[in-house]
Amino acid sequence: QVQLVESGGGLVQAGGSLRLSCAASGLTISTYNMAWYRQAPGKEREFVAAISWSGSSTYYADSVKVRFTIARDTAKNTVYLQMNNLKPEDTAIYYCNSPFSLGRGGPTSSRARYTWGQGTQVTVPS
């Protein structure tokens, strides 16, 4: 059974940084595309960043480019999201999952392979 456990969220002032972690079990991240998504209150879940199964390509939503970096540690089977220069509009619950496929701009569908976990809350007060 696949489990994706997100952690590392918290309350941070605007301009601050956080690093999120996604510990995967039941799958080997080096054989799957992996991505971070987020859902703000009252909004639909949206794509944030992705890394290809080979690790050779990364993709970002325009709103987070330059500020966020996705990375992975295959030895720990963990995906990370380094978030710098956080803004109030980054406030959301952050989730990781595996998109079915990646195109030039990131996942080609909003659907993901596995059941969504509980996510980790990131709050940036305005």
Backbone torsions as a table, in degrees:
resi	resn	phi	psi	omega
1	GLN	NA	132.3	-178.6
2	VAL	-82.0	134.3	173.3
3	GLN	-129.7	135.2	175.3
4	LEU	-123.4	116.6	-175.2
5	VAL	-116.9	113.2	-179.5
6	GLU	-90.9	145.5	177.4
7	SER	-155.1	170.1	175.2
8	GLY	103.8	-3.7	179.5
9	GLY	-72.1	176.3	179.3
10	GLY	167.4	-170.1	177.8
11	LEU	-99.8	126.2	-178.4
12	VAL	-141.6	142.7	179.6
13	GLN	-73.0	154.3	177.5
14	ALA	-54.3	136.2	-176.2
15	GLY	92.6	-11.1	-179.1
16	GLY	-82.5	-176.1	-176.1
17	SER	-132.2	153.5	172.1
18	LEU	-144.9	153.6	171.3
19	ARG	-122.6	119.8	178.3
20	LEU	-93.4	149.2	177.2
21	SER	-124.9	147.6	175.4
22	CYS	-131.5	104.7	179.4
23	ALA	-89.4	122.9	-176.8
24	ALA	-105.4	139.7	172.3
25	SER	-136.4	148.4	-178.0
26	GLY	85.9	-3.1	173.4
27	LEU	-148.7	157.4	178.8
28	THR	-106.2	113.7	-170.7
29	ILE	-64.9	-19.3	179.9
30	SER	-75.0	-4.7	178.2
31	THR	-114.8	3.8	-179.4
32	TYR	-132.2	143.1	165.8
33	ASN	-63.1	141.7	178.1
34	MET	-130.2	151.4	-176.4
35	ALA	-150.0	157.7	170.8
36	TRP	-107.5	141.8	176.9
37	TYR	-130.6	166.3	175.0
38	ARG	-147.0	154.7	177.7
39	GLN	-136.0	116.7	177.5
40	ALA	-88.8	158.7	-179.6
41	PRO	-55.8	129.4	177.4
42	GLY	76.3	5.9	-178.5
43	LYS	-122.5	163.6	177.2
44	GLU	-78.9	157.9	175.5
45	ARG	-63.6	138.9	-179.3
46	GLU	-132.0	155.2	177.6
47	PHE	-71.5	142.2	178.1
48	VAL	-118.3	-54.8	-176.7
49	ALA	-158.0	152.3	179.8
50	ALA	-143.0	156.3	175.1
51	ILE	-133.6	135.3	-177.3
52	SER	-70.3	163.5	-177.2
53	TRP	-60.2	-31.8	-179.6
54	SER	-80.9	-15.1	-176.3
55	GLY	82.4	0.9	-173.7
56	SER	-86.1	-16.6	-177.6
57	SER	-130.6	141.9	175.1
58	THR	-128.3	154.5	-175.4
59	TYR	-138.7	145.2	-178.8
60	TYR	-139.8	145.5	169.1
61	ALA	-66.9	147.0	-178.2
62	ASP	-55.4	-34.2	-174.7
63	SER	-69.5	-15.8	-176.7
64	VAL	-120.2	-3.6	-179.7
65	LYS	-54.1	142.5	-179.0
66	VAL	78.8	-36.6	-175.7
67	ARG	-86.2	-34.6	-176.0
68	PHE	-109.7	149.3	176.2
69	THR	-136.3	127.2	175.8
70	ILE	-96.5	140.8	179.4
71	ALA	-150.2	170.8	178.6
72	ARG	-146.2	156.6	173.4
73	ASP	-124.2	103.0	-175.3
74	THR	-68.5	-27.9	178.2
75	ALA	-66.1	-33.5	179.0
76	LYS	-96.3	-3.9	-178.1
77	ASN	53.4	45.5	-173.7
78	THR	-132.0	139.7	176.0
79	VAL	-109.4	141.3	-177.3
80	TYR	-120.2	157.2	170.5
81	LEU	-134.8	108.1	175.4
82	GLN	-87.0	122.4	-176.2
83	MET	-118.2	117.8	179.5
84	ASN	-116.1	160.6	178.0
85	ASN	49.8	50.9	-176.7
86	LEU	-64.2	146.4	-178.4
87	LYS	-123.2	158.4	178.4
88	PRO	-55.0	-33.5	-179.8
89	GLU	-71.3	-6.1	173.7
90	ASP	-84.1	-6.1	179.2
91	THR	-61.2	122.9	-175.9
92	ALA	-179.0	170.8	166.9
93	ILE	-91.3	130.3	-177.2
94	TYR	-105.5	134.2	-177.8
95	TYR	-126.6	153.3	168.8
96	CYS	-118.2	156.2	179.2
97	ASN	-168.4	-179.3	178.7
98	SER	-114.0	113.1	177.1
99	PRO	-71.7	151.9	-178.5
100	PHE	-67.3	-38.0	179.5
101	SER	-155.3	157.9	-179.8
102	LEU	-119.8	134.8	173.3
103	GLY	-110.6	-163.1	-176.2
104	ARG	-62.2	-32.9	-175.6
105	GLY	-101.2	3.4	-177.9
106	GLY	124.1	-151.6	-179.0
107	PRO	-57.6	140.3	-178.7
108	THR	-86.7	-5.6	179.1
109	SER	-146.2	156.8	176.1
110	SER	-79.4	-10.1	-179.3
111	ARG	-78.1	149.9	177.1
112	ALA	-131.4	165.0	-171.0
113	ARG	-69.4	-37.3	-165.6
114	TYR	-119.6	163.6	176.1
115	THR	-59.9	136.8	-179.9
116	TRP	-69.4	139.1	176.5
117	GLY	-82.0	-164.3	-178.2
118	GLN	-82.7	-17.4	179.7
119	GLY	74.6	179.4	177.6
120	THR	-134.6	132.5	-173.9
121	GLN	-82.1	130.8	172.6
122	VAL	-118.0	125.3	-179.2
123	THR	-126.2	124.7	178.0
124	VAL	-122.9	101.7	-176.8
125	PRO	-65.4	146.9	178.0
126	SER	-89.5	NA	NA
